[in-house]
Amino acid sequence: MSIQRAGGGSPRRIGIIVGREWSWPPAFLDEVNRRNAGVVAEFVTLGTPSLDDLLPYDVIVDRISHEVPFYRSFLKHAQVRGVRVINSPLMWTADDKFFGATLAEALDIRSPKTMLLPNKDYIPGIKHDESLRNLAFPLDWQRVVDEIGLPCILKDAHGGGWRDVYVCRSLEELLHHYNTSGLLTMIVQEYIAWDEFVRCICIGRHHIAPIKYDPRNRKYHEETDYLPREALRQIVKQSRRLVRALGYDMNSIEWAIRDGVPYAIDFMNPAPDFDVNSLGPKWFEWAVHRMADVTIAMALEDRDPPKPRAGALMGGRRPKLG
């Protein structure tokens, strides 16, 4: 592959990397291109990138690199070279749900009590009596139950999409699901028996759509008056605080409301579900238009090249062209 940036006067470019989703990506591309804002959007095509390739994109929207490591490696390269990547592959790689709970606490945001568990299994090269000398063994499961309570939630610290998530109503259930978790790193969390459930779609660190959500049936609702206005205002404010701390320009945050108090229970969703069959027409259109707004503005920015110093690589910057 030989990637060449267009010459002066050519439009800025937005690329998108996707997996098995068929409604949002083409709608987003059509919306950006329809606006004739001096920006064109297209699917990224990759072959065998090299260090010497010139990158044609000002912004790349990443929807699938968590499943395809090749994409993740390319996107880290692109970010260092000055492309604005949504979301930063460096932050996304570093993120996990235990870190998220720690971050929420540091931001004075309520979240469930959380404990981190050592892996159940390891790769063959790990010898328990030599490689794991820093681990206390056996685990004090009674302490886990006493601190977190029952029922509790066991989930993959690096997972998403409700995969490998279990409601455990007894110590026996907790041990059963932990013992079948294999190489995953699991966390155990307090179960929040919620009165209302909200999923916020967050785009660009400012646009927040607090949507009534039914996690049992995986269904969004269009009603907007399901919570008092002040409660919704607080959820939006705290969602902005979280995405700005994470540096995410595309995310979803789940809030469980118990006795009027919102608990941030999951906010590591840097490739949120944007499918029209999930969001419904109203919120689907919202996601299409807001992402077009944000990415076009990013693509049109003139930014200085990134500096190779600590912290400088978390937000990609487009180099000026001679």
C-alpha positions in Angstrom: 0.0 0.0 0.0 1.2 3.5 -0.8 -0.8 6.2 0.9 -0.4 9.6 -0.5 -1.9 12.8 0.9 -3.6 15.0 -1.6 -2.0 18.3 -2.6 -2.9 21.8 -1.5 -6.5 22.9 -2.0 -7.9 19.3 -1.8 -10.6 18.5 0.8 -9.8 17.3 4.2 -10.5 13.6 4.7 -12.3 11.4 7.3 -11.8 7.7 7.2 -13.8 5.0 9.0 -12.7 1.5 10.0 -15.7 -0.8 10.7 -16.7 -4.4 11.3 -20.1 -6.1 11.0 -22.3 -3.1 11.1 -24.3 -2.0 8.1 -26.6 0.9 9.1 -24.6 3.6 10.8 -21.3 3.7 8.8 -22.9 4.4 5.3 -25.4 6.9 6.9 -22.5 8.7 8.6 -20.4 8.8 5.4 -23.4 10.1 3.4 -24.1 12.8 6.0 -20.5 14.1 5.9 -20.3 14.1 2.1 -23.8 15.6 1.7 -22.8 18.7 3.6 -20.1 19.8 1.1 -18.1 21.3 4.0 -14.7 20.9 2.4 -14.4 17.4 4.0 -14.9 14.0 2.4 -15.5 10.7 4.2 -14.8 7.2 3.1 -14.0 3.7 4.3 -10.3 3.2 5.0 -8.5 0.6 2.9 -5.3 -1.0 4.3 -2.8 -3.4 2.8 0.7 -3.5 4.3 1.4 -0.1 5.9 5.0 1.0 6.2 6.6 3.7 8.3 7.3 5.8 5.1 3.7 5.9 3.9 2.0 9.3 3.8 -1.4 9.2 5.5 -4.3 10.8 3.6 -6.6 11.2 6.6 -7.1 14.1 9.1 -9.5 12.0 11.2 -10.1 8.3 11.5 -13.2 6.9 13.3 -12.4 3.4 14.7 -15.3 1.0 15.3 -13.5 -2.4 15.4 -9.8 -2.3 16.4 -10.7 -4.0 19.7 -11.5 -7.1 17.7 -8.7 -6.7 15.0 -5.2 -6.1 16.4 -3.8 -5.2 13.0 -6.1 -2.2 12.9 -5.1 -1.2 16.4 -1.4 -1.2 15.5 -2.0 0.9 12.4 -4.1 3.4 14.4 -1.3 3.9 17.0 1.0 4.6 14.1 -1.5 7.0 12.5 -2.0 8.9 15.8 1.8 9.4 16.3 1.9 10.7 12.7 -0.7 13.3 13.4 -4.0 11.8 12.6 -6.9 12.4 15.0 -8.2 9.0 15.9 -11.6 8.5 17.5 -11.0 7.0 20.0 -7.4 7.2 20.9 -6.0 3.6 20.5 -3.5 4.4 23.3 -6.2 5.2 25.8 -8.5 2.5 24.6 -5.7 -0.1 25.0 -5.0 1.1 28.5 -8.6 1.2 29.7 -10.3 -1.4 31.8 -13.3 -1.5 34.1 -11.3 -1.6 37.4 -9.5 1.5 36.2 -12.8 3.0 35.3 -14.2 2.5 38.8 -11.0 4.1 40.2 -11.5 7.1 37.9 -15.1 7.5 38.8 -14.2 7.6 42.5 -11.4 10.1 41.8 -14.0 12.3 40.0 -16.4 12.1 42.9 -18.9 10.1 40.9 -20.9 7.3 42.5 -20.2 3.8 41.1 -20.7 0.3 42.5 -18.2 -1.2 45.0 -15.7 -3.0 42.9 -12.9 -5.6 43.5 -10.3 -6.9 41.0 -9.8 -10.7 40.8 -6.7 -12.6 39.7 -7.1 -14.6 36.5 -8.4 -18.2 37.0 -6.1 -19.6 34.3 -2.9 -18.5 32.5 -0.9 -19.2 29.4 1.1 -22.5 29.5 4.4 -20.6 30.3 3.1 -19.4 33.6 4.0 -21.7 36.5 1.9 -21.0 39.6 4.6 -21.7 42.1 7.2 -19.5 40.3 5.5 -16.9 38.1 2.8 -15.9 40.5 4.7 -15.5 43.7 3.2 -12.0 44.3 -0.3 -13.4 44.5 -2.0 -14.4 47.7 -3.4 -17.9 47.5 -6.0 -19.2 48.2 -8.3 -16.2 47.5 -10.3 -15.0 50.4 -13.8 -15.4 48.8 -15.6 -14.7 52.1 -14.0 -11.3 52.2 -15.2 -10.7 48.6 -18.8 -11.5 49.5 -18.7 -9.6 52.7 -17.4 -6.4 51.0 -19.3 -6.5 47.8 -22.5 -8.2 49.0 -24.9 -10.6 47.3 -26.2 -10.6 44.6 -23.1 -9.3 42.8 -22.0 -8.8 39.2 -19.0 -10.7 37.8 -17.7 -9.3 34.5 -14.7 -9.2 32.2 -12.5 -6.2 33.1 -11.8 -5.7 29.4 -15.1 -6.8 27.9 -18.1 -5.0 26.4 -21.4 -5.7 24.8 -22.7 -7.5 27.8 -20.4 -10.5 27.1 -19.1 -12.5 30.1 -21.3 -10.7 32.5 -23.0 -12.7 35.3 -25.4 -12.0 38.1 -24.3 -14.1 41.0 -26.8 -14.6 43.8 -24.7 -16.9 46.0 -21.0 -17.6 46.7 -21.5 -20.9 44.8 -22.6 -19.1 41.7 -19.8 -16.6 41.9 -17.2 -19.4 42.2 -18.8 -21.4 39.3 -18.6 -18.4 36.9 -15.1 -17.4 38.1 -13.9 -21.0 37.6 -15.1 -21.0 34.0 -13.6 -17.5 33.2 -10.4 -19.0 31.7 -7.8 -16.4 30.7 -10.1 -13.4 31.4 -9.3 -10.9 34.1 -12.6 -10.5 36.0 -14.0 -7.8 38.4 -16.8 -8.3 40.9 -19.1 -5.4 41.5 -22.0 -4.5 43.8 -25.4 -5.2 42.3 -27.4 -2.0 41.9 -31.1 -2.9 42.1 -32.1 0.1 39.9 -35.4 2.0 39.7 -34.5 3.6 36.3 -31.7 2.8 33.8 -30.1 5.3 31.5 -27.6 4.8 28.7 -25.9 8.0 27.6 -24.6 8.2 24.0 -21.6 10.6 24.2 -20.0 12.2 21.1 -17.3 14.8 21.0 -17.0 15.1 24.8 -19.9 17.6 24.8 -22.9 16.1 23.1 -24.7 13.7 25.5 -28.0 12.0 24.8 -29.4 10.5 28.1 -31.7 7.8 26.8 -34.1 5.6 28.8 -32.8 2.1 28.4 -34.2 -1.4 29.2 -31.1 -3.6 29.8 -33.3 -6.8 30.2 -34.7 -6.4 26.6 -31.8 -4.4 25.2 -34.2 -1.6 24.2 -33.9 2.2 23.9 -37.0 4.3 24.5 -37.8 7.7 23.0 -39.5 9.3 25.9 -37.6 12.2 27.5 -39.5 12.9 30.7 -38.8 9.7 32.5 -36.6 11.4 35.2 -36.8 14.8 36.9 -35.0 17.5 35.0 -32.4 18.0 37.7 -31.5 14.2 37.7 -31.0 14.2 34.0 -28.9 17.4 34.2 -26.7 15.7 36.8 -26.3 12.6 34.7 -25.3 14.7 31.6 -22.8 16.7 33.7 -21.2 13.7 35.2 -21.1 11.9 31.8 -19.2 14.9 30.3 -16.8 14.7 33.2 -16.1 11.1 32.6 -15.6 11.3 28.8 -13.3 14.3 29.2 -11.2 12.5 31.7 -11.0 9.5 29.5 -10.4 11.6 26.3 -13.1 9.7 24.4 -15.0 11.4 21.6 -17.3 8.4 21.1 -18.6 6.4 24.1 -21.7 5.2 26.0 -22.1 5.4 29.7 -24.7 3.3 31.7 -26.3 4.7 34.8 -28.4 2.8 37.3 -30.7 5.0 39.3 -31.3 3.7 42.8 -33.4 5.7 45.3 -32.8 8.8 43.1 -29.0 8.4 43.1 -27.3 7.7 39.7 -24.5 5.1 39.8 -22.1 4.9 36.8 -22.0 1.2 36.3 -20.2 0.9 32.9 -18.5 3.6 30.8 -15.8 1.7 28.9 -17.7 1.5 25.6 -15.5 3.3 23.1 -17.3 1.6 20.1 -20.9 2.0 21.2 -23.8 0.3 19.5 -25.0 2.7 16.8 -27.2 0.3 14.8 -30.6 1.7 13.8 -32.3 -1.5 15.0 -30.9 -0.9 18.5 -31.1 2.9 18.8 -34.3 3.4 16.8 -34.7 6.1 14.2 -34.7 9.1 16.5 -31.4 8.3 18.3 -29.8 6.8 15.2 -30.2 10.1 13.4 -28.9 12.0 16.4 -25.7 9.8 16.4 -25.2 10.2 12.7 -25.6 14.0 12.8 -23.6 14.7 16.0 -20.6 12.5 14.8 -20.7 14.3 11.5 -20.6 17.7 13.3 -17.7 16.6 15.5 -15.5 14.9 12.9 -15.9 17.7 10.3 -14.9 20.3 12.9 -11.8 18.1 13.8 -10.9 17.6 10.2 -11.0 21.3 9.5 -8.7 22.2 12.4 -5.1 23.3 11.8 -3.0 21.7 14.4 0.7 21.6 15.2 2.6 18.2 14.8 2.6 16.1 18.0 5.6 16.4 20.3 7.4 13.1 21.4 7.0 13.9 25.1 5.1 12.3 27.9 1.3 12.6 27.5 1.6 14.2 24.0 0.4 11.2 22.1 -3.0 10.6 23.7 -4.7 13.0 21.3 -3.6 12.8 17.7 -2.7 16.1 15.9 -2.6 16.8 12.2 0.8 18.0 11.1 1.0 21.1 9.0 1.9 20.4 5.3 4.4 22.4 3.3 
